[in-house]
Amino acid sequence: MKIFLISDNYDMYIGFRLVGIAGMVVKNTEKLDTQIEEVIKEENIGILLISQKLCKTSPKLIDDIKDNRRFPLVVEIPDRKIEVR
């Protein structure tokens, strides 16, 4: 099984590429749902890493994958900038 990354910034993408994890950078959030659907159709992807910002953009689809599918395991990656509250 493979790991795949969907991120909204190039730094995260490059960092994961350096350790051998394939992925894509998504800047157009309107097409995010269709790109996630394409990725989860691949049977060899066991873990799907998604940046936290993109998870907030499409919470219904992410929750549906987490609740109703055995694979891929969806892991939210926090943004490099820490939000101070």
C-alpha positions in Angstrom: 0.0 0.0 0.0 1.1 3.5 -0.8 0.8 6.9 0.9 -0.4 9.9 -1.1 -0.4 13.6 -0.1 -2.9 16.4 -1.1 -1.6 19.7 0.1 -2.3 23.4 -0.4 1.4 24.5 -0.3 4.5 23.5 -2.1 6.8 23.4 0.9 4.8 20.5 2.4 4.6 18.8 -1.0 8.4 19.1 -1.5 9.1 17.8 2.1 7.1 14.7 1.6 8.5 14.1 -1.9 12.0 14.1 -0.3 11.0 11.1 1.8 9.4 9.3 -1.2 5.7 10.1 -0.8 3.8 11.1 -4.0 1.3 13.8 -4.0 -0.2 16.9 -5.5 -0.7 20.5 -4.7 -4.2 21.8 -4.9 -4.7 25.6 -5.2 -8.2 25.5 -6.8 -10.5 24.4 -3.9 -13.5 24.2 -6.2 -12.0 21.1 -7.8 -10.8 19.5 -4.6 -13.7 17.1 -4.2 -13.2 15.6 -7.7 -9.4 15.3 -7.1 -10.0 13.5 -3.8 -12.5 11.2 -5.5 -9.9 10.3 -8.2 -7.2 9.5 -5.6 -9.4 7.3 -3.5 -10.4 5.2 -6.6 -6.9 3.9 -6.7 -6.9 0.7 -4.7 -3.2 0.8 -3.9 -3.4 3.9 -1.7 -3.7 3.0 1.9 -3.1 6.3 3.6 -4.2 9.7 2.3 -2.5 12.7 3.9 -4.4 16.0 3.5 -3.4 19.4 4.8 -5.6 20.7 7.6 -6.7 23.7 5.6 -8.0 21.6 2.7 -9.8 19.3 5.2 -11.7 22.4 6.4 -12.6 23.2 2.8 -14.3 19.9 2.2 -15.4 18.5 5.6 -18.4 16.5 4.3 -16.4 14.4 1.8 -13.5 13.9 4.3 -15.9 12.7 7.0 -17.7 10.4 4.6 -14.4 8.8 3.7 -13.4 8.4 7.4 -16.8 7.0 8.3 -17.8 4.8 5.4 -14.6 3.5 3.8 -12.0 1.1 5.2 -9.3 2.5 3.0 -7.7 4.9 2.6 -6.9 6.1 6.1 -7.3 9.9 6.1 -4.7 11.8 8.1 -4.9 15.6 8.6 -1.5 17.3 8.5 -1.4 20.5 10.5 -0.2 23.7 8.7 3.3 24.9 9.3 2.0 28.1 10.7 0.7 27.8 14.2 -2.5 29.6 14.9 -2.4 31.5 18.2 -5.6 31.8 20.1 
